[in-house]
Amino acid sequence: MWEGINMYLSSLTIRNFRCFDENEHRITFKKGLTVLVGENDSGKSAIMDAIKIVFGTTDLNWHRIETDDFYNEDTAREIEIVCKFEDLTEGEMGAFLECLTYEDVEKKTPCLYLYWKCKYLTTFKPLRPISNISTGKKGIGAAPSAEARELLRTTYLRALRDAYSDMQSGKHSRLSQIMRNTSVVDKGEDKYEEGKDLHSLSLVGIANLSNELLADHPALNSINKEITTILSEQMLLKRDTIKTRLEVTDTNSNNLQKEIALLEKLDLAVDKDACSMQGKVGLGTSNVLSMACELLLHKKAEKDNKSCFLLIEEPEAHIHAQRQLKLIQSLENEAEKSNRQIIITTHSPLLASAVKLNNIVIVKSGDVYSLAEDYTMLESDDYVFLEKYLDATKANLFFARSVVIVEGPGEMLLLPTLAKLLDCSFTDYGVSLVDVRSKGLRRYARIFQRKESQKELDINVACITDRDVMPDCAPRICINEQYTENKNTWPNKSKRVWRAESDYTLEKAKEHLKKIKEKTDGQKVRTFIAGHWTLEYDLAYIGLEYEDMKDILIDALMKVSYVKSNRDENKRKFIELMNSCKTIEEKASHFYSFFTSKKASKADFAQQLAYDLERKYMGKADELKDKIPQYLVKAIKYVTKR
């Protein structure tokens, strides 16, 4: 007895199809839910269409191969799409008995390969594509039977762009197509007899009864008689025997045509009597209705013990955040509970943040990068951490061309402005900026590092972090006045969390930097470390040497530290203090003491400084670049490749 679908698509290999070139591009899938993320034109839709072409769809739609389906529109090439299925049950092995491949060491575990090819026949004018499907790892096995292929049809929910039209009545309406493919529409009696319950009629029965009532309607018969009278009295000759009658056009249609005609009269609408909704339904609700309708086909396939494969493109279209979360969590739960395999594409950081990292596949420029544990440098506890802290504001890194990872609000607020002033706008270059605060820099960096070093993820990632070594004068200025530059006045090194320059020899200082870089560096991930201590200290250390930058830095600091009424007096005192300092380290430490003493907020300062810098240096990139810390400049250049 056939027990339904248990097997799943474990890998998809594509060659010469759209953005995928002549090399083998292999996409691996897990049981359950897989989410394909990436920027536009990266190859997500090509993957979905490749699956549709081989599987077929439950709505019986057919994909016509066009010239632009061939890589570079080169019709001399041959498209190859290979699907591998694993975990077959005995029933599934029986259905594909002659098509199975045994490829493990003992050759006891079967799997199924479907090998689809398409090329253009050049002997015909006009040229036409011809495709064939076979089985086996090399494609030399027998073709699967038509009955067996029916078991694999997938339910496909296309990217919704015109949900209003989809759910409206009309010739070839989408709603009528879906209704026609459910098993319940043909139930009931086809002929009405006196005394029968009208609700027992099938759609054909309703059509037949409607035709009979229409043909025998007294008002219509009266109109017909009037037409006949006018003809005979005003137009026909005495011996002419012409009479008229009204005929219902589809009376002689077959039963299928009658069903279609009735179904094409249906609209799917919100019952406004049962809710508070008024006026025309919005696009978001229309798309939800449309998706629910499409899922009818999937429910039918499940009940018939047929395909449990579901493809959904961009389910977030026009849908607000809470509905997006409800949808993706429902799909994920359903995939885990049943044998259903669900593959979706999305541009929504919210959806990407809501699913497990193991289930995400990044698609970029025709290459695919699974984030499953077997493929990244992430460790098991990294996945637990990231699934807890990876929210929608951070999940945009999956869609970026380059990524900057920072550890605080100062960098988060200041870097976009610095990049714009250096003619390297993050927006223009598709750079995603992610603030992980003081936690997880290493974990986020490893998302982009692959175990297969020969297949690097082509995304430049800049990790910006502090050096966290203060000058020897800073303990006195920023921590405790009793701490002089004599180390004997400091607590024992093992009892303090801070470090100063004199704690390191030259070699140990180099080793300190090396250790910081080793935590995150690798492949296209680069670490950019503050030259001295922290962002704010380094801004002062560099900027205070230039008069115009000095004015901007001090002005911004005073604005976020004091109310307007006493700001000028405090600014005067601070400048006097700065002038009394003998070294730039002392000046920068006094500047930074405003943050350690909580007089100023790092976020407020960064925001104010960004505003002031933009007013002063817009269009003056060459003038600005030497007046800010170089590790920031290098990081910006790295992610924008300037």
N, C-alpha and C positions, 0 to 999 in steps of 0.2 A: 504493500500500500504506500502510495506517495505521501510523504510526511511534510512536504513543504521545503522551502529554501533555507539551507543552513550555511552553504558556502559563501565566501566573500571575495571580493576583488582585492587581491594582495599587491598586485603591481600592474602598471600600465606603461608600455613602452611605445614611444612615438618617433617616427622619422618622416621628414619631408612634409609635415602637415602644418600649414600656416607659419607661425613664428618658430617652429621647431625644425632645425636644419637636418642635414643628412646623417648626423651623429645620432646614436641611440640616446634618447632622453627617457630615463626611467623614473616613474613616480611610484612610490610605495604608499600603501594604504593600510590602516589598521581596521580591525572589526569595529563596528559602531560608527561614531561621527568623525568626519574629517573636514576641516575648514581650510579652504584655499584663500590666502590673503596676498595682497600685492597691489602695486599701482596699476593704472590703466594700461592696456595693451601689453601686459606682461605674459599672458598666455593662459589665464584662468579659464576663459570661455572656450579656448581651443581644447583644453583638457576635458571640459564637460561635453563638448560636441564630439570629441573622439570616443568617449564612453557611449554616448547616445547612438553613434553610428554603428558600433559593434553590437550593442545590446538590443537596439530598437526601443521604442517607447510604448507605454500602455495605451496611449491615445492613438496609436497606429500611424502617427505622422512619419513622413519619410524625408530624410535629409538628402537633397540633391547636391552632388559634388560639382563645384564650380572651379574655374581656373584659379581664383584667389584662395582656394583651399590648399593649393600646392605651394610649397616653400618658394618664395620669390616669384610666385606665379609661373614657375618653370614646369610646364606640362610634360617635359621630357623625363622628369623625375617620377618615382613611384612612391606613393604614400604607403607606409606600413604602420599599423596599429595592432599591438599585441596585448591581450588581456590575460592575466594569470589568476586562476581561482584556486583557493585552498580550502581545507576543512570540509570536504565533501562527505555527505552521509551516504549510506548504502543506496538509498533511493536515487540520489543524485548521480552516484557512480553508475547505477543501472541506466539512467536516462542518457548518459554520455559514454556508455560502455566502450564504444569503438574509438573514442576520441581522447582517452585518458593518457597521461604521461606519468611515468614512475621515475623520479629523479633523485631520491634520497640515496644514501649509501647502500642500504639493503634493498632498495627498489620495492619497498612495500607500501609506501604512502603515495597515493595517487593525487595528481593535481590536473587541472584542465587549462590548456592554452587555447585561446581563440585568436587566430592569426588572420587579420583583415588587410587586404591589399587593394590598391586602386591605381590605375594608370590610364592615360589617354590613348585611345586607338587612333593612330595616325592614318590608317587606311580608309577611314570614313570621312566624308565631307558633308556637313561640318564635323570637326573632331568631336568625339564623345568619350566620356569616361566609362570605364568598365571595372567593376569590383568583384572580388571573390573572397570567400572566407574558408579557411581550413583550420586544422588543429595541429597540436604538437609544438614543441619548443622551436623547431625550425620551419614550421608551417607545412610539413609534408604529410600530415595525417588526414584522415577522412573528414569531410565537411560534416558538421552536426546536422541532424535532421531538423526539419522545420518545426516539428512538435517540440523538440528539445530547446530550440532557440526561443520558443514562446515563453518558456519558463524563466528566461533571463530579462524579459522586457522591464525597463525601468520607468518609474513615474518621474516626469520632468516638469518642474515648475520654472518657467522661463522668467527672466528679469522682467518685472511688471512695469510697463510704461503706459498702458492704456487700459486700466482695469475697468473703467466705465464701459467701454465698448465690449470688452470681453464678457461682461455679465449682462449685456443688453440683448434683446431679441433681434432677429434678423437672419437673413440667408447665411448659412455656414457659421452661425455664431459659435463662439467657444463654449458657451454654456450648453448649447444643444449637443455639441460633440461629446462633451463629458457625460451628460445625462444618457446619451445613446449607448455609451460604453459601460454603463452599470447594468447589473443583471435584473433589476427590479422593474424596469420600464415596460417589459413585454408581458408582465403578469396580468391575469384577469381574462374575462370573457370578451371575445371579438364581436359577438352579435348580441344585441339587446332584444329581450323578449318581454312582453307585457308582464308586469308584476315583479320583475327582477330589481334588485337593489342597484341603483346607478353606480354606487361606489365599487361594485364588483367588476366593472368594465375595465378592460385594458385600454391602452392608448389607441390601439386600432379600433376597439369597440366604441370609444368616444368619438373618433373620427367618423366611423360609419353611421352612428346615431346622429351626429351633427349634420352629415350630408343628407340623411333621410329627412330630418326635420326641416332643413333648409329647402330641400326640393319640394316638400309638401306644405310649406308655410302659406296660409290663406292670403296674406297681404301680397306676397310675391306672385301667387297664382292670379290674383286680381290684376296686378300690374301686367302680367303676361297676356291676360285676356284683352286688356285695353290696347296693348301693342298690336295684337292680332286684329282687333276691330279697326284700328287706324289703317293698318296695311290693306285690309279687304275693302274698306270704304273709300280710301283716298289714293291708293297706289296700285292695287292688283286689278286684273281684268276679271270678267265674270267667270270664266272657266278655270282660273288659277286656283289651285288647291293648297297653297302654302299656308301653314300654320306655324306658330312659334312655341317654344318651351324653354324654360330656364334650366340649365344643367350645372351641376356642381363639378368644378374642373377636375378634382382629384378622386372622383368616384371610382374610376377604373385603375387608379394607382395601386401598386403592390403594397403590402403591409408595411414594409420598411419605409417607403416613401411617405406613407400616412403618418407614421411615428415621427419622422424627421420634420414634417410640416407642422405638427403640433408642438414639438419641442422648440422649434425656432420662433414660436410665439412667446416663449417664457423670458422674463427678466428675473434676475436675482436681486432682491431689494431688502433693505432693512425694514422690519415691522415697526413703524413709528408709533403704532398704538401701544406697543409693549415697552417702549422706552421714551426717554425725554428728548430724543433727537428731533430737530426741526429743520426744514429746508433740505437742500441737496446734500447728500452724503459726501464727505470729504475723500480725497485721494487715499489717505491712509486706511480708512475703514473699507473703501472699495478694494484695496489691495488685500486686506485681510480676508474679505469675503471671497475674492478670487482665489487666494491660496487654499482656503478651506474647501472650495469647490474642486480645485485640482486634486486635493488629497483624497477625494472620493475614489479616484481611480486606484490610488495606492491601497485604500481600504479593501477595495474589491479584489485586488491582486492577492492581498493577505488572506482573505476569506477563501479564495480559490486555491490556496497553497501554491501560489506562483511567486513571482519576483518580490523580493523584499528590498530592492534597491531604490533609493530615492535621491534625485538630483535637484538642488534648489539654487538658482542664481539670484544673488543680491536680495535676500528676503527683507532687508531693511528699508527698501524703497518706500519713501513717504510715511514710514511708520515711526511713531515717537518712541522714546527710549524705553519706557516701561513695557510696551508691547514687544519691542525687540528682545528684551531680556526674557519675557515670558515665553516667546517663541523658541529662542535658542536653548533655554533650559528644558523646555518640553521635549525638543528634539533630542537633546543629549540624554535625558532620562529614558526616553523611549528606545533609543539606540542601545543603551546599556541593558535594559530589561529584556529586549527581544533579540532576534537574529537579524534585525534590520541594519543595513549599511546605508548611511546617509552621508552624502558629499555636498557641501555648499560652498559657494563663493561669496565673498563680502568685501566691502570697502569700509565697513563700520568698525572703528576701534572699540566701541561698546560691545559688539558681538564677539570680537576677537578676545576681549578681556574676560568674557564670561565663560569661555570654554577652557578645557584643560590644555596646557601647553603641549602636551604629548599629541594632541589632536590637530595641531596647526601645521600647515605646510606653506612656506613662503614661496611664491612664484615670482621670478624676476628675470626679465629678458629671455624668456624661453628656457630657463633652468628652474629646477625645483629643489627646495631645501626643507626636508622634514625636520621638525623640531622635537621629534620623538627621542627618547633617551638613547637609542642606539646610534644616533647620528650627530649629537652635539657634545660639547665638552662639559655640559651641565651634569652635576651629580644628582643623586636621588633627592637629597635634602634641598637642593636648589629648586627643584620642581615644586616641592611643598611650599617653599618660601615665595616663589614667584607667583604661584596660583593664589596666594593670599594677598600679595601686595601689588600685583600687576593690574591696575585699574585702567579705565578708558583713557585717562590723560597720558598714561605711559604706553598703552597698546598702539598708539599711532606710530611707534618705531617700526612696526611690521610693514608699514606702507611707505616708508621713507626711502629716498635715494642715498642718504647719508644720515648718520645719527651722532648726536652729541649727548653724552651722559655726564651729568654734573651732580654734585653732592650738597647743594644748598640753594636757597632762594636768591642769593646775591648773583651767582652765575646765571641762574635761570632768567632773571630780570634784565641783566646787563648785556649778556652775550648777543641777543638778537639786534640790539642797537649798535654794538661794536661791529658786528658783521655787516650791517647795512652801511655804516659809515666807511667801512673798508671796501665798499663795492662788492660785497660777498653776501648779499641778503639771503638768509636762510629760506625765506619764502620762495625766492626766485630759483634757488638750487634744490628745493625739495628736501631740506634738512629738518629732521625731527629732533627737538630738544627735550630731553627727559631728565627730570630732577628726582633722584632716588634718595635724597636727603643723606643722612650719614650711614645708611644701610644699603648693602647689596650692590655696590659698584661692580665688584667681581662677578656676582651672579648675573647681572644684566649683561655684562660684557660677553659672558660665555654663551649667551643665546646665539651670538653671531660667529662662534668658533666651532668648526666641524671636526669630527673625528677623522673623516676622510680629508686629509690635508690637501690632496690633489683637487678637491672640489670646494674651493673657498667660496663663501658667500660674498658676492660682489657688492658689498655695502661698506663704505668707509665709516668706521666708528671711532670717535674721539672721546676718550675718558679723561675728564678734567678733574684733578684732585689737588689738595694742598700738600706741601712738603712737611708741614707741621714741625718745623724746627725754628724756634724763636732766637733772635739775637741775644747776646748775653746781657744787654741792658734791659731787655723786656721784662724779666721777672720783677725787677724793682718798679718799673713803670706800670705794668699791666696786672701784676698779681699782688705783690706785697712790698711796701716801701723798705722793709727791713732786708730784702734780698738785694744785696749789692752785686757788683760784677765779680766779687770774690765767691767762688763756688762753695766755700766753707759756710757761707750764710744760707745756702739753699738746703732744703730737706735732702735726705739720702735719695739717690737716683731710683732705688727700688720702691720708694714710698711716694713718688710723684708721677703723674701721668704725662706731664709736659717734658719736652726736651729742648735744650739750648745748643747753640753752636759749639760751645766748649765741651759738650758731651761726646763730640765726635772728632776723631782724627780725620785727616784727609781721606784715608782709605775707607774708614767706617762711614764717612759721609757718602762716598760713592756707593758703598754696599747698601746703605739705606735707600738711595734712589733706585738701585737695581731691584731691591726687594719689592718696592712699590710697583715698579713696572712689571715684574714677574707675575704679580697677582692678576693682571688684566691683559697684558700685551700678548699678541698672537694673531697670525694671519692678517686680516685687515683691521684689527683692533689696535689702536695706538693710545698710549697713556701720555698725557701732557701735565707735567707737575709744576706747581708754582716755583718760581726761581728762588724764593727765600722762605716764606712762612705760609701766609694765607692770601686769598684774593685781595682783601681790603688792605692788608699790609703791603703787598706787592704793588698795588695801584699807587699807594702813597710813596713807596720806596722809589718807583720810577718817576711818577708824575710830579712830585715836589721839587724835582730838579729843573722843571720848566715853569716859568712865571705864569703863563696863561693857564696851564693845566693845574698849577698850584692853586690859583684863584678859584677854579671850578671845583676842585676837590674840597677845599676848605669851606667854600660857600655851601656845597651840598651837605657836608657834615653838619654845619651849623644849623641849616634849615630843618634837619630832622632831629636835632638834639635840643634846641631851645625854642621857646615861644617867641613871637615876633618882638614883644616888648623889651626883652633883655638880650636879644640875639646879637645886636651890634657890639654891646659891651663885652660879651663873652667871646665874640670873634676877635676883638682887639686883644684881649688877654691871651687868647690861644696863639695869635700871631707873635706876640711878644715871647711866649714860651718857646715857640718854634725857632725864633731868632736866637734864643739863648742856647739852643742845642748845638753841640760841637760836631755831631756826626749825623749822616742821613739815617742810620739805624735808630738813633734816639728820636729824631723827628717822626719817622714812620711808626715807631712804637707808641709815642704820645698820640698820634693820629688813631692808631688801632685801639688804644685804651678806652676810647669812647664805646667800643663794642663790648669789650670785656667787662666794663663797669655798667653795661646796660643803659648808658645814656642815649645810645643810638641803636636803632634796629638795622641789621644788615640788609633786610629786604627794603626798608624805607630808603636807606642810603642808595642802594643800587637803582631803585626806581627814580629817585631825584637826580642822581648822577647821569643816568641814561637820558633824561629829559634835557639836562644842561649841556651834555656833550653833543646831542643832536642839534641844538640851536647854534653851537659854536663851530662844529666841524663838518656839517653837512657839505658834501662836495669837496672835502679837503682830506682825502684818504692818505696821501703822502705825508701830510703834516701831522696827522694823528698817529700813524703806525709806530713811530719811535717813542711815543709818550705814554704808551700803555705796556703792560707786561708782555713779553715776547712769547711766553708759552700760550697765551690766549690767541695771539696773532697766528702762531703756527697751527693751533688746533682749528681755527676758522679756515685757514688756507687748506688744511688737509681735507676737511669735509666738503669743501667747495672746489677742490683741485685747482687752486689759483697759484 
